[in-house]
Each structure stands twice: as structure tokens, then as C-alpha cells.
Amino acid sequence: MTLAPMEPPYPPEVARFLEKWMPPGFDAPPLALFRLLAVHEDLCDRVRPMASGLLNHGLLPAADRELLIARVTARLDAEYEWGIHAVVQAPIAGLSAAVLRASVHGGPDDFPDPVQGLLVRAADELLDDGRLSATVLDELAAVRSSAQIIEIVLLCGWYRTLATLIRSADLPPEEWAARFPS
């Protein structure tokens, strides 16, 4: 058994769903991940508001969000998701190629900005321990609000969930997406 994305032609309700999930002005066929989520249409409709809220309506600066997504997806070997964000959202958020490379191969000390290093430490703790240590929580509280810290935890958890689905389905990278740097 394999988990496989839906293929066209799509039933009308799935086509509407896929249209809602695609970023405005994005000129590409529906992403394999969205077509995979569409297999469970009811669940997909329920998670879309949270996914959209984290990606499009969050309180974190876009650069924070994209660095956290890059780190989580890199650590979990979800090249599919890392590559999409590296091409579409990370450049808009101002992440450099060096920061994206460090998200895959670096540690917290490899980031030029101390807040970036702190965010990477937070993502690593959430992945390794399932929680933020008191030290990292205190350091985050000095630079981000409590609401933003909650968003950091939920964002990392959401992308961990997506990475788990991506890896379980063995989704290959989209043709146009970036690959992990060597």
C-alpha cells in the first residue's frame, strides 16, 4: 500500500479545494501535498484554516516563520516541503542562500543573527524534546511576545505533522522546487 496524491480529473469539490489551497498568482499545477491531503476531503477542510493562519496571518515576522519551517523540514528530511518554501516563501521573507544552507547543515551558532540562532535552538528543542527548555523560553520571551512563542510551538508542530505525512507518502520534490544544498 502506498499513500498517493489524487490525480486529475478531479471531482468538482476537490478542484475547488485545490484552488483554495494554492497561493494566489501561483502558476503551477496543484502541489502533490495538497492533492494528497485532498484524499481526506473532510479533514483537509478542517486543517486549512490553521495552515492558512500560520502561513498567511501569523504574528511572527515572515523571516522567523520561514527559518523555523526550513529548520523543521530539514531536520525531518522533508526535502519536498523545504524545497517549496526555499523557492516560494523564503526569498520573499528575505532568507539568504546561506541561511537556507545552514537550516540544513548548520547549528544554532552558524546563523549570522543571534535571534536566528535562538529560533533554530527552539526548533531543535521542540523536535528533540517535544518542549522548550526554560532557558530558551526565557530567551525567546526577551525578543518575542507570548503569543508569538505559542505560534512558534504550533508552527513547528504543524510542519512536523506535514513532514511526517510527506515522508510516509514518500513524496518526491516538485520539479521546480529547490533541493537540499550539498
SVG drawing of the C-alpha trace seen along z (x, -y; Angstrom):
<svg xmlns="http://www.w3.org/2000/svg" viewBox="-18 -42 46 44">
<polyline fill="none" stroke="black" stroke-width="0.4" points="0.0,0.0 1.2,-3.5 -0.3,-6.9 -0.8,-8.6 -2.0,-12.1 -5.2,-12.4 -4.7,-12.7 -6.8,-14.7 -9.5,-14.8 -10.7,-16.0 -14.3,-15.9 -15.7,-19.5 -15.4,-19.7 -11.8,-18.6 -11.0,-21.1 -12.5,-23.8 -10.5,-22.7 -7.2,-22.6 -7.9,-26.1 -8.3,-27.4 -5.0,-25.8 -2.9,-27.2 -1.2,-30.6 -2.8,-33.5 -1.0,-34.0 1.0,-30.8 1.3,-29.4 1.8,-25.6 -0.4,-22.5 -1.7,-21.8 1.0,-20.6 1.3,-16.9 0.9,-17.6 -2.4,-19.3 -3.5,-16.5 -2.6,-14.0 -4.5,-16.0 -7.5,-16.1 -7.7,-12.3 -9.3,-13.1 -11.5,-16.0 -13.3,-16.5 -10.1,-16.6 -8.5,-18.8 -11.2,-21.4 -10.8,-21.4 -7.0,-21.9 -6.9,-24.5 -7.8,-27.4 -5.0,-26.6 -2.5,-26.1 -3.5,-29.3 -3.5,-31.1 0.1,-30.1 1.4,-30.8 -0.6,-33.9 -2.0,-35.5 0.5,-34.8 2.1,-37.2 5.7,-36.1 7.9,-38.0 7.9,-36.2 11.7,-35.6 11.2,-33.9 8.4,-31.7 10.4,-30.6 13.5,-29.9 11.5,-27.7 9.9,-25.9 13.2,-25.4 14.8,-24.0 12.0,-21.7 11.6,-20.3 15.4,-19.9 15.8,-18.1 13.0,-15.8 14.4,-15.2 11.2,-16.5 13.0,-17.9 9.7,-18.2 8.4,-20.9 11.8,-22.5 12.3,-22.9 8.9,-24.6 9.5,-27.1 13.1,-27.7 11.8,-28.8 8.4,-30.4 8.3,-31.9 11.9,-32.1 13.1,-34.7 10.1,-36.9 10.9,-36.7 14.5,-37.7 16.2,-34.5 19.6,-34.2 21.0,-31.1 23.5,-30.9 20.7,-30.9 18.8,-28.2 22.0,-26.1 22.6,-26.5 19.0,-25.4 20.0,-22.0 23.7,-21.7 24.3,-24.1 23.8,-24.5 22.5,-27.5 25.9,-29.1 26.0,-29.1 23.4,-31.8 24.5,-35.5 21.8,-36.9 21.5,-35.8 17.7,-35.7 18.0,-33.3 20.3,-31.1 17.8,-31.2 14.9,-30.2 16.9,-27.3 17.6,-26.2 13.9,-26.5 13.0,-24.3 15.7,-21.8 14.4,-21.5 10.8,-21.1 11.9,-18.3 14.3,-16.6 12.4,-17.0 8.9,-18.0 9.1,-21.1 11.0,-24.4 13.5,-24.5 13.2,-27.2 16.4,-28.8 15.2,-29.0 11.7,-30.1 13.2,-32.9 15.5,-34.0 12.5,-33.9 10.4,-36.0 13.1,-38.7 12.6,-39.1 9.1,-37.7 5.7,-38.0 4.0,-35.1 1.5,-34.9 4.5,-34.7 6.1,-31.9 2.9,-29.9 2.9,-30.4 6.5,-29.1 5.5,-25.9 2.4,-25.4 4.2,-26.2 7.0,-23.7 4.3,-21.1 2.3,-21.7 5.4,-21.4 6.4,-18.3 3.0,-16.8 3.4,-17.8 6.9,-16.3 5.5,-13.1 2.9,-12.8 5.3,-13.8 7.8,-11.1 5.1,-8.5 3.9,-9.1 7.4,-9.4 6.5,-12.5 9.2,-13.4 10.2,-17.1 8.1,-19.2 10.1,-19.6 10.6,-23.3 11.4,-23.2 14.8,-23.5 16.8,-20.5 18.8,-20.4 22.1,-22.0 25.1,-19.7"/>
</svg>
